[in-house]
Each structure stands twice: as C-alpha cells, then as structure tokens.
C-alpha cells in the first residue's frame, strides 16, 4: 500500500501536527510545543492544501486527540481537496493519569475507531505504532489484526514511527509494515547508513521527521541562545542535548546564506534524499507553510553544499549512540 500512498502525494512536503496538541501535559510534564491558536492552525492547514501539500501526520496522543480534532475541523471546510492522513497509536494514559504504552490488538481497534471519529474519516491512509521501545519484540508481534483492519477498510497501510534509527533498523529486519517514520535532518543523518541502504528499503515509505532538528536549525539561534517557554518540551531538554544541537546548528551557519536562509536550506537537505518519500515539518501558521513550501520549490541542495554539511557535522553526539 505504500506505493499507492506515494502515488497520491501531490508534494514531498508533508505537514506535521504535533504542535496542534498544545502543551500536552503527561504525568505533570509538558510533552508538546506550547499553546496553539486554533484559528491559525486551521488557516495553516488550508494554506497547505492550497499549496498542494496533502500529507498530514498526527497522533491520537497529541493533546489527547486535540490535533486530530483540529484537522477534522480544517478538512471539513475544504471537502473537495485530497488529503492523506497518517496517525499513530500506542501512547495512552491510565485512569489515574499515568502514561503507558499499549500496542495490543484490543487497544489497536479502540484507537483506530477513536481516531476515525475525531478525524471525521471512514479510513485512515496510514496507521503507525507510536515510538515503541527500540528493543520491541517484533518476532512475536502479530500483524494479523492490522491486516484485518485493512480488509475491513479501516486502514490502508501500517508501519512504525520509530523512537530512534536503531529501533527502525529492527523494524526493517523484521519486515513489519510498509512505512517507517524516522529522524532525518542535516544534523542527524544516521538513517542514510542504517536504513536507506537496507536490502528491503524499497519496500517502505520513509517519512522524514524532525527535519529542523527540533527547531534548532533556526537562523535566530545562530547569534542568540534559545529561551523556551515552560509549557514546551524543549524547556526540559538535558543540557548536553541542548548544547550539542545548538553548537552543531551554528556549524551550519553557511546555509543561512542560501535562498530562504537556514531553515529553508535544512528542509532542502531532507528533501535532497531520494530515499525519503515525504518530509513532515511542523507548521503553526500560513507564514511557515509558505516558507516551507519554498524549500521544495528551490529543489535539492547542490552536491557541494551536501558535502559541506557532512564535513561541518560529521556525526551525532556520542551519547546518542548505543553503548557497544
């Protein structure tokens, strides 16, 4: 089914909607992007559709369904335009508010019905397991319930939104599903070696997430340190992650000299890989939609610029790699 989704993409630029979930407080901790203006969000979705962007990535856990409900409201006002919707399941909260992960067949059916209702859809184009542990036991995870949902017309395809490239590699090795959502950006290129060269990589739709490195590939941060609000997850980033991201982003300052600046160039980097089917930056408003669309219009970065990126930031932080 991944081929069918690829054929229906009218742009390789997709629309990530994590930010539509608001602060998304889980167990007392914000896990989202702060307050969202629903009117701005709906206008952004409409602008994207009018710009030819038709792939929308969301999840049932973004604001406990808020992101899906905003999409439903936006879509209802543009009924004639084609939309491809990818949502995720598996992260839920127990009655006492404690977070848990549940990928059981029973919760799968409940989650799909809930997402369909909130999105106002009869069929989900793509359903992904949401950040299962990297050591997830794929050998004993039965895909039959997913296949039954396909036969019932509830979903068209399924796969995994991986926690890390190492977890994604295990998904490929197990051959589960037909889509993989993976981290891929100018600072973190591990997917090129670990995933895109796999013997069965051609069987998967690769969705590039976090293309702006959690927003650190922002021209403002080339000259000033970021100050994140307390209702946003980046406020709670460990210092060593924050420092590495900021230092590494500044090593790519030369990209800010390119058309559109650093953020546009960073998106162009992700779109430069033919292995990536669609890239999903988050967009809060129409201005961001138009800026992101410019990246696709400008096309891939030149080989010289791609080489400079790899030379400037040769690898990710050592503490991001598994211990050998």
Residue frames relative to the residue before (quaternion, step in Angstrom):
aa qw qx qy qz dx dy dz
X 1.0000 0.0000 0.0000 0.0000 0.00 0.00 0.00
X 0.5396 0.6387 -0.4175 0.3558 3.60 1.16 -0.48
X 0.6100 0.5507 -0.3560 0.4449 3.59 1.08 -0.71
X 0.6401 0.5319 -0.3248 0.4494 3.59 0.96 -0.84
X 0.6460 0.5011 -0.3208 0.4782 3.58 0.99 -0.81
X 0.6317 0.5312 -0.3352 0.4543 3.59 0.94 -0.83
X 0.6677 0.5168 -0.3029 0.4420 3.54 0.95 -0.87
X 0.7101 0.4537 -0.2621 0.4704 3.59 1.09 -0.60
X 0.4823 0.6500 -0.4499 0.3775 3.58 1.25 -0.10
X 0.2026 -0.7771 0.5845 0.1161 3.57 -0.84 0.96
X 0.7576 0.1163 -0.1072 0.6333 3.56 1.37 0.05
X 0.4151 -0.6809 0.5357 0.2777 3.58 -1.12 0.61
X 0.5808 0.5224 -0.3767 0.4978 3.54 1.32 0.08
X 0.1262 -0.7954 0.5907 0.0492 3.55 -0.66 1.12
X 0.4369 -0.6851 0.5314 0.2397 3.54 -1.35 0.02
X 0.1832 -0.7864 0.5834 0.0879 3.57 -0.49 1.20
X 0.1678 -0.8336 0.5235 0.0531 3.60 -0.88 0.91
X 0.2125 0.7848 -0.5475 0.1977 3.61 1.12 0.54
X 0.6602 0.5428 -0.3047 0.4202 3.58 0.96 -0.93
X 0.5949 0.5840 -0.3680 0.4119 3.61 1.15 -0.47
X 0.5986 0.5896 -0.3532 0.4114 3.59 1.23 -0.29
X 0.4488 -0.7073 0.4443 0.3177 3.58 1.27 -0.08
X 0.8067 -0.2450 0.1726 0.5093 3.63 -1.13 -0.47
X 0.1409 -0.8474 0.5030 0.0956 3.58 1.20 -0.61
X 0.0634 0.8394 -0.5331 0.0849 3.57 0.70 1.11
X 0.0056 -0.7815 0.6223 -0.0451 3.56 -0.78 1.10
X 0.8393 -0.0428 -0.0190 0.5416 3.56 -0.71 1.15
X 0.7332 -0.4433 0.2245 0.4643 3.57 1.05 0.81
X 0.7009 0.4423 -0.2609 0.4950 3.60 1.28 -0.13
X 0.4382 -0.6809 0.5125 0.2858 3.62 -0.87 0.87
X 0.0737 -0.8014 0.5932 0.0232 3.58 -0.88 0.94
X 0.6458 0.5253 -0.3104 0.4590 3.57 1.28 0.26
X 0.6503 -0.5430 0.4053 0.3434 3.52 -1.29 -0.51
X 0.6755 -0.5040 0.3053 0.4433 3.58 1.10 0.57
X 0.7644 -0.3882 0.2612 0.4436 3.52 -1.36 0.04
X 0.1761 -0.7753 0.6012 0.0798 3.54 -1.10 0.78
X 0.3346 -0.7065 0.5870 0.2105 3.56 -1.09 0.77
X 0.3866 -0.7672 0.4559 0.2327 3.58 -0.35 1.24
X 0.6367 0.5285 -0.3410 0.4461 3.60 0.95 -0.76
X 0.6400 0.5050 -0.3189 0.4834 3.59 1.00 -0.82
X 0.6421 0.5388 -0.3205 0.4412 3.57 0.98 -0.89
X 0.6748 0.4908 -0.2946 0.4658 3.58 0.89 -0.93
X 0.6446 0.5056 -0.3229 0.4738 3.58 0.99 -0.78
X 0.6238 0.5367 -0.3386 0.4563 3.58 1.06 -0.70
X 0.6426 0.5085 -0.3202 0.4753 3.59 0.97 -0.84
X 0.6571 0.5051 -0.3147 0.4627 3.58 0.90 -0.86
X 0.6439 0.5189 -0.3194 0.4627 3.58 0.97 -0.86
X 0.6363 0.5315 -0.3247 0.4552 3.57 0.99 -0.84
X 0.6595 0.5053 -0.3097 0.4624 3.57 0.86 -0.94
X 0.6736 0.4924 -0.2917 0.4676 3.58 0.97 -0.86
X 0.6699 0.4752 -0.2828 0.4954 3.58 1.23 -0.50
X 0.5993 -0.5993 0.3536 0.3958 3.60 1.26 0.07
X 0.4984 0.6183 -0.4442 0.4147 3.59 1.24 0.26
X 0.0277 0.8548 -0.5157 0.0511 3.59 -0.51 1.11
X 0.5985 0.5246 -0.3746 0.4757 3.62 1.25 0.23
X 0.0358 -0.8124 0.5806 -0.0396 3.56 -0.63 1.18
X 0.1686 -0.7999 0.5742 0.0458 3.54 -0.74 1.14
X 0.0952 0.7916 -0.5944 0.1050 3.56 -0.79 1.04
X 0.1909 -0.7629 0.5985 0.1525 3.59 -1.28 -0.32
X 0.5696 -0.6124 0.4214 0.3505 3.56 -1.11 0.62
X 0.6833 0.5010 -0.2833 0.4493 3.59 1.17 -0.52
X 0.5168 0.6217 -0.4405 0.3903 3.63 1.20 -0.10
X 0.8228 -0.1061 0.0245 0.5579 3.56 -0.19 1.30
X 0.5320 -0.6409 0.3954 0.3872 3.60 1.15 0.64
X 0.7956 -0.2950 0.1297 0.5130 3.55 0.85 1.01
X 0.4570 0.7107 -0.4461 0.2950 3.60 1.22 -0.19
X 0.6397 0.5320 -0.3298 0.4461 3.59 0.94 -0.85
X 0.6589 0.5017 -0.3065 0.4692 3.58 0.95 -0.87
X 0.6617 0.5089 -0.3135 0.4527 3.60 0.95 -0.82
X 0.6250 0.5206 -0.3415 0.4709 3.60 1.03 -0.71
X 0.6362 0.5172 -0.3305 0.4675 3.59 0.98 -0.80
X 0.6354 0.5343 -0.3380 0.4433 3.59 0.93 -0.87
X 0.6684 0.4986 -0.3022 0.4619 3.57 0.91 -0.91
X 0.6640 0.4986 -0.3026 0.4679 3.57 0.97 -0.83
X 0.6633 0.5123 -0.3060 0.4516 3.59 0.92 -0.90
X 0.6305 0.5677 -0.3402 0.4056 3.58 0.97 -0.85
X 0.6845 0.4770 -0.2786 0.4758 3.56 1.16 -0.57
X 0.7327 0.2855 -0.1963 0.5857 3.59 1.34 -0.10
X 0.0153 0.8786 -0.4774 -0.0007 3.59 0.77 1.02
X 0.6983 0.5119 -0.2808 0.4141 3.60 1.07 -0.59
X 0.6312 0.5383 -0.3352 0.4465 3.61 1.24 -0.18
X 0.4924 -0.6827 0.4636 0.2766 3.58 -0.98 0.89
X 0.0327 -0.7877 0.6152 0.0026 3.56 -0.95 0.95
X 0.1641 -0.7372 0.6468 0.1065 3.53 -1.11 0.78
X 0.0966 -0.8332 0.5444 0.0070 3.57 -0.57 1.15
X 0.0968 -0.7589 0.6437 0.0184 3.50 -0.93 1.08
X 0.0556 0.7862 -0.6148 0.0276 3.58 -0.77 0.96
X 0.3394 -0.7501 0.5471 0.1513 3.54 -1.32 0.29
X 0.1139 -0.7805 0.6111 0.0658 3.54 -1.26 0.45
X 0.5330 0.6549 -0.4599 0.2748 3.53 -1.34 0.21
X 0.7023 0.3725 -0.2588 0.5487 3.59 1.17 -0.49
X 0.1238 0.8032 -0.5656 0.1400 3.55 -0.48 1.19
X 0.3647 -0.7077 0.5497 0.2529 3.57 -1.27 0.10
X 0.4550 -0.6708 0.5196 0.2702 3.54 -1.05 0.83
X 0.7063 -0.4678 0.3065 0.4341 3.62 -1.19 0.32
X 0.6922 0.4555 -0.2847 0.4820 3.61 1.11 -0.60
X 0.6193 -0.5883 0.3263 0.4049 3.58 1.30 0.17
X 0.5158 0.6495 -0.4200 0.3684 3.57 1.26 -0.16
X 0.4263 -0.7070 0.4970 0.2672 3.62 -0.92 0.83
X 0.0375 0.7781 -0.6264 0.0277 3.54 -1.15 0.66
X 0.3296 -0.7068 0.5788 0.2383 3.55 -1.30 0.22
X 0.0006 0.8043 -0.5892 0.0778 3.53 -0.84 1.04
X 0.0098 0.8093 -0.5844 0.0577 3.58 -0.44 1.25
X 0.3036 0.7845 -0.4871 0.2346 3.56 1.24 0.48
X 0.6426 -0.5305 0.3928 0.3891 3.54 -1.26 0.46
X 0.6406 0.5329 -0.3288 0.4445 3.59 1.00 -0.80
X 0.7055 0.4367 -0.2783 0.4838 3.59 0.85 -0.90
X 0.5445 0.6124 -0.3917 0.4184 3.58 1.13 -0.58
X 0.6904 0.4677 -0.2805 0.4753 3.59 0.80 -1.00
X 0.6479 0.5179 -0.3140 0.4620 3.58 0.96 -0.88
X 0.6730 0.5081 -0.2942 0.4499 3.58 0.93 -0.93
X 0.6490 0.5169 -0.3197 0.4577 3.58 0.96 -0.86
X 0.6639 0.4952 -0.3124 0.4653 3.59 0.89 -0.89
X 0.6487 0.5232 -0.3161 0.4534 3.57 1.02 -0.79
X 0.6711 0.4895 -0.2957 0.4718 3.58 0.94 -0.87
X 0.6268 0.5315 -0.3401 0.4571 3.59 0.95 -0.81
X 0.6638 0.5071 -0.3039 0.4581 3.57 0.95 -0.88
X 0.6966 0.4739 -0.2841 0.4577 3.59 0.83 -0.96
X 0.7112 0.4468 -0.2513 0.4810 3.59 1.05 -0.74
X 0.3804 -0.7385 0.4758 0.2889 3.57 1.22 -0.34
X 0.5135 0.6456 -0.3992 0.4001 3.55 1.12 0.72
X 0.4200 -0.6678 0.5463 0.2813 3.54 -1.32 0.32
X 0.7936 0.1369 -0.0347 0.5919 3.57 1.20 -0.65
X 0.3045 -0.7080 0.6052 0.1994 3.54 -1.10 0.76
X 0.4355 -0.7019 0.4894 0.2795 3.60 -0.78 0.94
X 0.8051 -0.0225 0.0561 0.5901 3.56 0.99 -0.82
X 0.0896 -0.7758 0.6240 0.0267 3.56 -0.96 0.94
X 0.0866 -0.8140 0.5742 0.0094 3.57 -0.81 1.04
X 0.4546 -0.5910 0.5779 0.3320 3.53 -1.20 0.56
X 0.3224 -0.7866 0.5053 0.1483 3.58 -0.79 1.05
X 0.8544 -0.2162 0.0922 0.4633 3.55 -0.50 1.32
X 0.0937 0.7860 -0.6043 0.0908 3.62 0.59 1.03
X 0.6491 -0.5079 0.3667 0.4315 3.63 -1.15 0.40
X 0.5889 -0.5889 0.4133 0.3682 3.58 -1.07 0.67
X 0.7191 0.4189 -0.2385 0.5006 3.59 1.11 -0.67
X 0.2113 0.8057 -0.5247 0.1758 3.61 1.18 0.46
X 0.4278 -0.7246 0.4904 0.2270 3.57 -0.99 0.91
X 0.1159 -0.8359 0.5349 0.0415 3.57 0.27 1.26
X 0.5859 0.6070 -0.3745 0.3847 3.59 1.07 -0.66
X 0.7798 0.2969 -0.1532 0.5295 3.57 1.10 -0.67
X 0.5181 0.6105 -0.4327 0.4142 3.59 1.21 0.38
X 0.3084 -0.8057 0.4869 0.1368 3.54 -0.48 1.26
X 0.2844 -0.7803 0.5313 0.1672 3.63 -0.65 1.05
X 0.4039 0.7564 -0.4520 0.2458 3.60 1.26 -0.18
X 0.6525 0.5082 -0.3482 0.4413 3.68 0.83 -0.79
X 0.6313 0.5191 -0.3358 0.4683 3.60 1.07 -0.66
X 0.6500 0.5163 -0.3106 0.4631 3.56 0.98 -0.86
X 0.6314 0.5236 -0.3317 0.4660 3.58 1.06 -0.71
X 0.6377 0.5127 -0.3241 0.4748 3.58 1.05 -0.74
X 0.6122 0.5260 -0.3460 0.4784 3.58 1.09 -0.64
X 0.6715 0.4992 -0.2969 0.4601 3.56 0.88 -0.94
X 0.6837 0.4745 -0.2768 0.4805 3.57 1.11 -0.68
X 0.4957 -0.6852 0.4102 0.3414 3.58 1.28 -0.09
X 0.4483 0.6993 -0.4490 0.3291 3.58 1.24 0.33
X 0.7796 0.0706 -0.0375 0.6212 3.58 1.14 -0.66
X 0.3885 -0.7179 0.5265 0.2378 3.56 -1.17 0.52
X 0.7932 -0.0369 0.0621 0.6047 3.57 1.07 -0.72
X 0.1366 -0.7943 0.5872 0.0751 3.56 -1.25 0.36
X 0.0868 0.7860 -0.6074 0.0765 3.53 -1.27 0.39
X 0.5477 -0.6156 0.4769 0.3059 3.55 -1.20 -0.61
X 0.2119 -0.6843 0.6775 0.1670 3.52 -1.20 0.72
X 0.2393 -0.8473 0.4618 0.1077 3.54 -0.16 1.31
X 0.5438 -0.6039 0.4830 0.3261 3.53 -1.19 0.65
X 0.7886 -0.0559 0.0629 0.6091 3.58 0.99 -0.87
X 0.6705 -0.4848 0.3607 0.4304 3.56 -1.27 0.17
X 0.6166 0.5533 -0.3539 0.4341 3.58 1.12 -0.56
X 0.6365 0.4911 -0.3227 0.4996 3.56 1.07 -0.65
X 0.6310 0.5369 -0.3252 0.4559 3.57 1.05 -0.78
X 0.6131 0.5518 -0.3446 0.4482 3.58 1.05 -0.74
X 0.6477 0.5084 -0.3168 0.4708 3.59 1.01 -0.76
X 0.6080 0.5392 -0.3545 0.4626 3.59 1.09 -0.66
X 0.6480 0.5139 -0.3108 0.4685 3.57 0.94 -0.90
X 0.6640 0.5135 -0.3046 0.4501 3.56 0.90 -0.92
X 0.6921 0.4517 -0.2711 0.4934 3.58 1.10 -0.68
X 0.3550 -0.7589 0.4751 0.2689 3.58 1.24 -0.42
X 0.3488 0.7547 -0.4923 0.2579 3.58 1.11 0.61
X 0.8646 0.0991 -0.0840 0.4854 3.56 -0.95 0.93
X 0.4207 -0.7056 0.5172 0.2401 3.55 -1.32 -0.24
X 0.7309 0.3248 -0.2337 0.5529 3.60 1.25 0.29
X 0.0610 -0.7832 0.6187 0.0111 3.54 -1.10 0.80
X 0.1712 -0.7558 0.6257 0.0893 3.53 -0.83 1.05
X 0.0318 0.8386 -0.5323 0.1112 3.56 -0.50 1.25
X 0.5441 -0.5793 0.4879 0.3610 3.55 -1.24 0.48
X 0.2097 0.7578 -0.5999 0.1478 3.56 -0.87 0.97
X 0.2768 0.7388 -0.5752 0.2161 3.53 -0.61 1.16
X 0.7395 -0.4422 0.2780 0.4246 3.56 -1.30 0.14
X 0.6931 0.4486 -0.2773 0.4914 3.60 1.18 -0.46
X 0.7755 0.2218 -0.1062 0.5815 3.58 1.15 -0.61
X 0.0434 0.8393 -0.5313 0.1066 3.54 -0.02 1.38
X 0.2794 0.8107 -0.4857 0.1698 3.60 1.21 0.30
X 0.5724 0.6106 -0.3859 0.3880 3.60 1.10 -0.58
X 0.5708 0.6131 -0.3896 0.3827 3.60 1.07 -0.63
X 0.7558 0.3787 -0.2004 0.4952 3.57 0.90 -0.93
X 0.7516 0.4385 -0.2222 0.4398 3.55 0.89 -0.95
X 0.8060 0.2869 -0.1218 0.5032 3.60 1.08 -0.69
X 0.7337 0.4801 -0.2678 0.3993 3.56 0.64 -1.11
X 0.7042 0.4373 -0.2668 0.4916 3.60 1.20 -0.40
X 0.3987 0.7257 -0.4766 0.2954 3.61 1.26 0.09
X 0.6173 -0.5935 0.3741 0.3560 3.55 -1.08 0.70
X 0.7598 0.3294 -0.1875 0.5283 3.59 1.12 -0.62
X 0.2832 0.7891 -0.5055 0.2041 3.60 1.21 0.35
X 0.6364 0.5621 -0.3237 0.4174 3.58 1.06 -0.71
X 0.6094 0.5612 -0.3461 0.4404 3.57 1.27 -0.28
X 0.7198 0.4534 -0.2226 0.4763 3.58 1.28 -0.27
X 0.3482 -0.6376 0.6392 0.2523 3.48 -1.35 0.52
X 0.1674 -0.7838 0.5922 0.0836 3.58 -0.62 1.14
X 0.1447 -0.7706 0.6194 0.0406 3.53 -0.85 1.10
X 0.2596 -0.7979 0.5282 0.1300 3.58 -0.51 1.19
X 0.0754 -0.8118 0.5786 0.0217 3.58 -0.50 1.17
X 0.8063 0.2463 -0.2315 0.4854 3.56 -1.35 0.41
X 0.1371 0.8446 -0.5112 0.0813 3.66 0.89 0.81
X 0.7185 0.3855 -0.2480 0.5230 3.59 1.21 -0.41
X 0.4917 -0.6980 0.4099 0.3209 3.57 1.24 0.57
X 0.6834 -0.4962 0.2578 0.4693 3.56 0.79 1.14
X 0.7055 -0.4888 0.2530 0.4465 3.56 1.09 0.76
X 0.4902 0.6675 -0.4382 0.3494 3.61 1.23 0.07
X 0.6187 0.4817 -0.3559 0.5085 3.61 1.21 -0.29
X 0.3221 0.7260 -0.4931 0.3551 3.48 0.74 1.28
X 0.4803 -0.7032 0.4269 0.3042 3.63 -0.62 1.01
X 0.5757 0.6007 -0.3823 0.4020 3.61 1.10 -0.57
X 0.7041 0.4822 -0.2688 0.4467 3.58 1.05 -0.78
X 0.4720 0.6576 -0.4545 0.3718 3.59 1.24 0.07
X 0.8000 0.2549 -0.1096 0.5320 3.56 1.13 -0.63
X 0.7824 0.2057 -0.1404 0.5708 3.60 1.21 -0.17
X 0.4994 -0.6494 0.4821 0.3104 3.54 -1.14 0.62
X 0.4855 -0.6761 0.4636 0.3036 3.59 -0.96 0.78
X 0.1333 -0.7388 0.6534 0.0974 3.53 -1.23 0.64
X 0.1262 -0.8305 0.5415 0.0336 3.57 -0.36 1.25
X 0.4918 -0.6588 0.4772 0.3103 3.61 -1.00 0.77
X 0.5972 -0.6220 0.3847 0.3292 3.56 -1.13 0.64
X 0.6559 0.4866 -0.3308 0.4728 3.61 1.21 -0.23
X 0.6253 0.5058 -0.3320 0.4928 3.58 1.27 0.39
X 0.5640 -0.6550 0.3776 0.3320 3.58 -0.87 0.90
X 0.6111 0.5837 -0.3637 0.3919 3.60 1.07 -0.62
X 0.5218 0.6275 -0.4069 0.4105 3.59 1.23 -0.38
X 0.7531 0.3977 -0.1869 0.4895 3.56 1.11 -0.75
X 0.3395 0.7397 -0.5124 0.2740 3.60 1.19 0.30
X 0.5151 -0.6122 0.4850 0.3529 3.61 -1.00 0.70
X 0.6117 -0.5929 0.3785 0.3619 3.58 -1.03 0.80
X 0.6754 0.5070 -0.3262 0.4246 3.60 0.89 -0.83
X 0.6273 0.5064 -0.3394 0.4847 3.61 1.13 -0.57
X 0.6515 0.5194 -0.3058 0.4606 3.54 0.91 -0.97
X 0.6907 0.4900 -0.2886 0.4468 3.58 0.84 -0.97
X 0.6555 0.5024 -0.3253 0.4606 3.58 0.96 -0.81
X 0.6554 0.5163 -0.3132 0.4535 3.59 0.90 -0.90
X 0.6824 0.4884 -0.2925 0.4585 3.57 0.89 -0.91
X 0.6640 0.4992 -0.3010 0.4683 3.59 0.91 -0.91
X 0.6827 0.4907 -0.2888 0.4580 3.58 0.91 -0.91
X 0.6247 0.5360 -0.3409 0.4542 3.59 0.99 -0.80
X 0.6660 0.5115 -0.3041 0.4499 3.59 0.97 -0.81
X 0.5896 0.5603 -0.3665 0.4518 3.59 1.20 -0.39
X 0.6911 0.4330 -0.2661 0.5139 3.57 1.29 -0.32
X 0.2313 0.8138 -0.5037 0.1747 3.58 1.20 0.47
X 0.5719 0.6066 -0.3816 0.3991 3.61 1.12 -0.55
X 0.5957 0.5717 -0.3694 0.4265 3.60 1.16 -0.45
X 0.5838 0.5912 -0.3762 0.4101 3.57 1.18 -0.43
X 0.6036 0.5605 -0.3463 0.4489 3.57 1.27 -0.29
X 0.5823 0.5880 -0.3643 0.4271 3.57 1.26 -0.26
X 0.6832 -0.4747 0.3391 0.4392 3.62 -1.21 0.36
X 0.8063 0.2480 -0.2037 0.4968 3.56 -0.86 0.97
X 0.4768 -0.7064 0.4140 0.3198 3.57 1.24 -0.29
X 0.8140 -0.3263 0.2006 0.4367 3.54 -1.37 -0.17
X 0.6991 0.4781 -0.2994 0.4394 3.61 0.73 -1.00
X 0.6468 0.5066 -0.3163 0.4744 3.59 0.96 -0.84
X 0.6599 0.5072 -0.3050 0.4628 3.57 0.96 -0.85
X 0.6251 0.5376 -0.3352 0.4560 3.57 1.08 -0.74
X 0.6467 0.4928 -0.3177 0.4878 3.58 1.01 -0.76
X 0.6236 0.5330 -0.3378 0.4614 3.57 1.02 -0.78
X 0.5885 0.5614 -0.3714 0.4479 3.59 1.09 -0.64
X 0.6959 0.4748 -0.2860 0.4566 3.58 0.76 -1.02
X 0.6827 0.4780 -0.2786 0.4774 3.57 1.05 -0.76
X 0.5523 0.6290 -0.3879 0.3858 3.59 1.26 -0.28
X 0.6418 0.5187 -0.3265 0.4609 3.58 1.19 -0.45
X 0.3844 -0.7371 0.5121 0.2160 3.56 -0.67 1.09
X 0.5817 0.6014 -0.3710 0.4029 3.58 1.21 -0.41
X 0.6667 0.4965 -0.2971 0.4699 3.57 1.15 -0.60
X 0.3421 -0.7702 0.5075 0.1795 3.56 -0.68 1.12
X 0.7900 -0.0676 0.0883 0.6029 3.55 1.01 -0.85
X 0.2341 -0.7595 0.5971 0.1089 3.57 -1.10 0.83
X 0.1697 -0.8499 0.4976 0.0371 3.60 -0.76 1.01
X 0.0203 -0.7916 0.6106 -0.0123 3.62 0.20 1.17
X 0.4734 -0.6347 0.5178 0.3238 3.56 -1.19 0.50
X 0.0816 -0.7915 0.6053 0.0226 3.58 -1.08 0.72
X 0.2456 -0.8034 0.5322 0.1048 3.57 -0.71 1.12
X 0.8222 0.0764 0.0281 0.5633 3.57 1.05 -0.74
X 0.7224 -0.4506 0.3092 0.4236 3.54 -1.32 0.20
X 0.6113 0.5688 -0.3508 0.4238 3.58 0.99 -0.77
X 0.6778 0.4760 -0.2903 0.4794 3.57 0.94 -0.86
X 0.5976 0.5559 -0.3604 0.4517 3.59 1.06 -0.68
X 0.7002 0.4708 -0.2773 0.4595 3.58 0.80 -0.99
X 0.6394 0.5194 -0.3266 0.4634 3.58 1.04 -0.75
X 0.6737 0.4868 -0.2947 0.4715 3.57 0.97 -0.83
X 0.6218 0.5431 -0.3374 0.4523 3.57 1.04 -0.76
X 0.5932 0.5817 -0.3634 0.4215 3.58 1.10 -0.67
X 0.5949 0.5856 -0.3612 0.4156 3.57 1.08 -0.72
X 0.6812 0.4694 -0.2943 0.4786 3.57 0.93 -0.86
X 0.6415 0.5316 -0.3292 0.4443 3.58 0.98 -0.78
X 0.6635 0.5094 -0.3051 0.4552 3.59 1.06 -0.74
X 0.4164 -0.7428 0.4393 0.2863 3.57 1.19 -0.46
X 0.7514 -0.3990 0.2685 0.4517 3.59 -1.30 0.03
X 0.5376 -0.5817 0.4935 0.3592 3.53 -1.28 0.42
X 0.5799 -0.5876 0.4328 0.3622 3.58 -1.18 0.51
X 0.6363 -0.5253 0.3917 0.4071 3.61 -1.16 0.45
X 0.6251 0.5452 -0.3442 0.4400 3.60 1.02 -0.72
X 0.6774 0.4797 -0.2951 0.4732 3.58 0.94 -0.85
X 0.6217 0.5332 -0.3394 0.4626 3.57 1.03 -0.75
X 0.6497 0.5091 -0.3068 0.4738 3.57 1.02 -0.80
X 0.6431 0.5219 -0.3243 0.4570 3.61 0.99 -0.79
X 0.6143 0.5429 -0.3419 0.4594 3.58 1.06 -0.75
X 0.6918 0.4829 -0.2781 0.4592 3.56 0.85 -0.98
X 0.6505 0.5034 -0.3114 0.4760 3.57 1.10 -0.65
X 0.6746 0.5117 -0.2940 0.4435 3.57 0.98 -0.86
X 0.7792 0.0891 -0.0298 0.6197 3.59 1.04 -0.85
X 0.1750 -0.8572 0.4751 0.0936 3.58 0.24 1.26
X 0.8161 0.0003 0.0628 0.5746 3.59 1.03 -0.73
X 0.5786 -0.5657 0.4485 0.3795 3.54 -1.31 0.18
X 0.6985 -0.4413 0.3502 0.4414 3.55 -1.32 0.14
X 0.5712 -0.6215 0.4123 0.3428 3.58 -0.97 0.81
X 0.6848 0.4987 -0.3111 0.4307 3.60 0.96 -0.77
X 0.5746 0.5632 -0.3916 0.4464 3.60 1.27 0.02
X 0.6403 0.5347 -0.3192 0.4497 3.58 1.23 -0.32
X 0.5538 -0.6092 0.4355 0.3639 3.58 -1.09 0.59
X 0.5135 -0.6364 0.4723 0.3290 3.56 -1.07 0.68
X 0.3736 -0.7466 0.5072 0.2139 3.55 -0.81 1.01
